[in-house]
């Protein structure tokens, strides 16, 4: 019998992507979809691309409507998941696609988000290293509370963690510049994300160390072995609806060879189904991962600058959010990790 699923925030971009991917999952049955202002409408009227789920109607987002399901995905704005999830049974698998349960440090939450702090859950990026050896997936197996990652944060962490873990790059003076699609900012109307503002332009935002994903990146790099990592992080909205292309660089540890650098990333990801290191001299495009639960990483050593350069492509709504959540749910429930998830993108 399939696991029963409820999606809170099903009218948004993240909720829509969860539904698209879950619709093809052989072990999950979506039974309840909730929303706020769209409650009462047919799902198909709000998410017209989800034809196989046309029988569903959006209901209010409440603990009562979410209760009784095997799995609940929360695709809500930050600050909205903490109190709601506390009302759900501890036996229910709850995956929060918002920020409320990602950060271990209450001080980081206060500094970058503010409001009530609800503690941290198992972090939904199975491929990242953890202290003492092993990877984050060991914390996800059997978990009943999981925090899906911030899309920018997991992309940069996946790009840099292997070098930190292997001791071939330094944890200070990390730099990441990201080209990102506006769907990562959610579906609510915001002037900077209007087509008239985005088309034909590249627009930086949260410049100068203010982006909320910075402490999440640092947390992942500390798990990989970094001590007091510092990172200059600059996202730039570009005119593509979805996708992240992250160029992240780090100082090379003196005396480290280019072969040792490549070996670090190969060791980290050779056996990973959804994170792929590209051959030397090859770099990804966002179009290569459109709709896929895949992260593609290109790697180079800039000898003159003494820096390692990574270029990583991710679909922010797929591997960046919904795909990571479903991949983590598979692990938590003892299902094959890759079940219902594709590594193939859509082209052209």
C-alpha positions in Angstrom: 0.0 0.0 0.0 1.3 3.4 -0.9 2.3 6.0 1.7 -0.4 8.7 2.0 1.0 12.2 1.4 -0.2 15.8 2.2 1.4 18.9 0.8 1.1 22.2 2.7 1.7 25.2 0.4 0.7 23.3 -2.7 -0.2 26.4 -4.7 3.4 27.7 -4.7 6.4 26.9 -6.9 8.0 24.5 -4.4 4.7 22.9 -3.7 4.0 22.5 -7.4 7.4 20.9 -8.0 6.8 18.5 -5.1 3.5 17.5 -6.7 5.0 17.1 -10.2 7.7 14.7 -8.9 5.4 12.9 -6.5 2.9 12.2 -9.2 5.3 9.8 -10.8 6.5 8.2 -7.5 5.3 4.6 -7.2 5.2 4.5 -3.4 3.5 7.9 -2.6 -0.1 8.8 -3.0 -1.0 12.5 -2.7 -4.3 12.8 -0.9 -4.4 16.3 0.5 -3.2 19.6 -0.8 -3.4 22.8 1.2 -3.0 26.5 0.6 -3.8 29.9 2.2 -5.4 32.4 -0.1 -6.1 29.7 -2.8 -8.0 27.4 -0.4 -11.2 26.2 -2.0 -9.9 26.3 -5.5 -9.3 23.2 -7.7 -5.6 22.4 -7.7 -5.7 22.2 -11.5 -6.8 25.9 -11.7 -3.8 27.0 -9.7 -1.2 24.4 -11.0 -2.6 23.8 -14.6 0.4 21.7 -15.6 -0.5 19.0 -13.0 -3.1 17.2 -15.1 -2.9 13.8 -13.3 -3.9 15.6 -10.0 -6.9 17.4 -11.4 -9.2 15.5 -8.9 -7.6 17.4 -5.9 -9.0 20.6 -4.3 -7.0 22.9 -2.1 -8.0 23.1 1.5 -6.9 25.3 4.4 -3.4 24.8 5.8 -4.1 23.5 9.3 -2.8 20.7 11.5 -6.2 19.1 11.3 -6.1 18.8 7.5 -2.5 17.5 7.5 -3.1 15.0 10.3 -3.5 11.3 9.5 -1.1 11.1 6.6 2.1 9.0 6.5 4.2 11.9 5.0 3.7 15.6 5.2 5.7 18.0 3.1 5.6 21.7 4.2 6.3 24.1 1.4 5.6 27.3 3.4 7.4 30.7 4.0 9.9 30.8 6.8 8.3 31.2 10.2 5.2 29.2 9.2 6.3 25.6 9.6 7.6 25.5 13.2 4.4 25.8 15.2 2.4 23.8 12.6 4.8 20.9 12.6 4.7 20.7 16.4 1.0 19.8 16.2 1.7 16.8 14.0 2.2 13.2 15.3 5.8 12.3 16.0 5.2 9.1 14.0 4.4 11.2 10.8 7.3 11.8 8.5 7.5 15.6 8.2 9.8 17.3 5.6 10.1 21.1 5.9 11.0 22.7 2.7 11.2 26.1 4.4 14.0 27.4 6.6 12.5 26.9 10.1 14.5 23.8 11.0 17.7 24.1 9.0 20.0 25.9 11.4 21.6 24.3 14.5 22.6 27.7 16.0 19.8 29.8 17.5 22.1 32.8 17.2 22.3 32.3 13.4 18.5 32.1 13.2 18.1 35.3 15.2 20.7 37.2 13.1 19.5 36.2 9.7 15.7 35.4 10.2 14.4 36.6 13.5 11.3 35.4 15.3 10.9 32.1 17.2 13.5 29.5 16.8 12.2 25.9 16.5 15.4 23.9 16.6 17.1 21.9 13.9 16.1 18.7 12.1 18.1 16.1 10.0 19.4 18.0 7.0 18.2 16.8 3.7 21.3 16.7 1.6 22.4 13.1 1.7 25.7 13.6 -0.1 27.3 16.0 2.3 30.0 14.8 4.8 29.4 14.8 8.6 31.8 14.9 11.5 33.3 11.6 12.4 33.1 10.2 8.9 30.2 9.1 6.7 27.6 11.3 5.0 24.4 13.1 5.9 22.3 10.2 4.6 23.1 8.2 7.7 21.2 10.8 9.7 18.2 10.6 7.4 17.6 6.9 7.5 14.6 6.3 9.8 14.2 10.1 10.6 10.8 11.5 11.2 11.7 15.2 11.0 13.8 16.4 8.0 14.8 19.9 6.9 15.1 20.2 3.2 17.9 22.6 2.2 18.0 26.1 0.9 18.7 25.7 -2.8 21.6 28.2 -2.9 23.0 26.8 0.3 23.1 23.2 -0.8 24.5 24.1 -4.2 27.5 25.9 -2.7 28.0 23.3 0.0 28.0 20.5 -2.5 30.5 22.5 -4.6 33.0 23.1 -1.8 32.6 20.4 0.9 34.8 17.8 -0.8 37.8 20.1 -0.8 37.3 21.1 2.8 36.8 17.5 3.9 40.0 16.4 2.0 42.0 19.3 3.3 43.0 20.6 -0.2 41.3 24.0 0.0 41.2 26.6 2.8 38.0 27.5 4.6 38.7 31.2 4.8 38.2 33.6 1.8 35.7 31.4 0.1 33.8 33.3 -2.7 30.6 32.2 -4.4 28.7 34.1 -7.1 25.4 32.6 -8.3 23.2 33.2 -11.3 19.7 32.2 -10.1 16.2 32.1 -11.5 13.5 34.1 -9.8 11.3 31.1 -8.9 13.7 30.6 -6.0 12.1 33.7 -4.4 8.6 32.1 -4.4 5.4 32.8 -6.2 4.2 35.9 -4.3 4.2 39.1 -6.3 7.4 41.1 -5.8 8.5 44.0 -8.0 12.1 42.9 -8.5 10.9 39.5 -9.8 8.4 40.9 -12.3 9.2 40.0 -16.0 9.6 43.7 -16.8 12.4 43.9 -14.2 14.1 40.6 -14.9 14.0 40.3 -18.7 17.1 41.6 -20.4 18.8 42.3 -17.0 21.0 40.7 -14.3 20.1 41.9 -10.9 22.2 41.3 -7.8 20.5 41.1 -4.4 21.4 40.5 -0.7 24.9 41.8 -1.4 27.5 42.1 1.4 26.9 39.2 3.6 23.2 39.6 4.2 21.7 36.6 2.4 20.0 34.1 4.7 21.7 31.1 3.2 25.1 32.1 4.4 24.9 30.5 7.9 23.5 27.3 6.3 26.5 27.1 4.0 28.9 27.6 6.9 27.1 25.0 8.9 27.5 22.4 6.1 31.2 23.3 5.7 31.8 23.0 9.5 30.3 19.5 9.2 32.9 18.8 6.5 35.7 19.9 8.8 36.0 23.6 8.4 36.9 25.8 11.4 35.4 29.3 11.2 34.7 29.2 7.5 34.2 32.6 5.9 32.4 33.2 2.6 31.6 36.1 0.3 28.2 35.1 -1.2 26.5 37.1 -4.0 23.4 35.9 -5.8 22.3 37.5 -9.0 18.8 37.1 -10.5 19.0 36.4 -14.2 16.2 35.9 -16.8 15.6 32.2 -16.5 12.6 30.9 -14.6 14.5 28.2 -12.8 18.0 27.1 -12.2 21.2 28.0 -10.3 24.7 28.3 -11.8 27.1 28.7 -8.9 30.7 29.7 -9.4 32.5 29.0 -6.1 36.2 29.5 -5.5 38.6 28.8 -2.7 42.3 29.2 -1.9 44.3 26.2 -2.7 46.2 24.7 0.3 49.9 25.4 -0.6 51.7 22.4 -2.1 48.5 20.7 -3.2 48.5 19.3 -6.8 45.8 19.6 -9.3 45.6 15.8 -9.3 44.9 15.8 -5.5 42.2 18.4 -6.0 40.4 16.3 -8.6 40.8 13.2 -6.5 39.0 14.9 -3.5 35.9 15.6 -5.6 36.0 12.2 -7.3 36.2 10.4 -3.9 33.2 12.4 -2.7 30.9 11.8 -5.6 32.0 8.8 -7.7 29.3 6.6 -6.2 26.6 9.3 -5.9 23.5 8.9 -8.2 22.6 12.6 -8.2 25.8 14.5 -7.9 28.2 14.2 -10.8 31.7 15.5 -11.3 32.3 16.4 -15.0 35.5 15.4 -16.8 38.4 17.9 -16.7 37.8 20.9 -18.9 34.0 20.4 -18.9 31.5 22.7 -17.2 27.7 22.5 -16.8 24.9 24.6 -18.0 21.6 25.1 -16.1 19.7 23.7 -19.1 21.5 20.4 -18.5 19.7 19.8 -15.2 16.3 21.3 -15.9 13.6 19.2 -14.1 16.2 16.7 -12.8 17.3 15.8 -9.3 20.9 16.3 -10.4 23.8 18.5 -9.5 26.6 18.8 -12.1 30.0 20.1 -11.0 32.8 21.3 -13.2 36.2 21.7 -11.5 39.5 23.5 -12.3 42.6 24.7 -10.6 43.6 28.3 -11.4 47.4 28.0 -10.8 48.1 31.7 -11.3 45.6 32.7 -8.7 46.3 29.8 -6.4 42.5 29.0 -6.3 40.2 26.1 -6.9 37.3 27.0 -9.1 34.0 25.0 -9.1 31.0 25.6 -11.4 27.8 23.9 -10.3 24.5 23.6 -12.0 21.3 22.7 -10.1 17.6 23.1 -10.8 16.6 25.2 -7.7 13.1 23.7 -7.6 14.2 20.1 -8.2 17.5 19.0 -6.6 17.5 22.4 -4.8 14.2 21.8 -3.0 11.6 19.2 -4.0 13.9 16.5 -5.3 16.1 16.8 -2.2 13.0 16.5 0.0 11.7 13.4 -1.8 15.2 11.8 -1.9 15.4 12.3 1.9 11.9 10.9 2.3 12.9 7.8 0.4 15.8 7.3 2.8 13.7 8.0 5.9 11.1 5.4 4.9 13.6 2.7 3.8 12.8 3.0 0.1 15.5 3.0 -2.6 17.0 6.5 -2.5 16.6 7.0 -6.2 12.9 5.9 -6.4 10.7 8.3 -8.3 13.5 10.6 -9.1 15.2 11.3 -12.5 18.8 12.3 -13.2 17.8 13.3 -16.7 17.1 16.9 -17.6 14.7 18.3 -20.2 16.2 19.6 -23.4 16.2 21.8 -25.4 
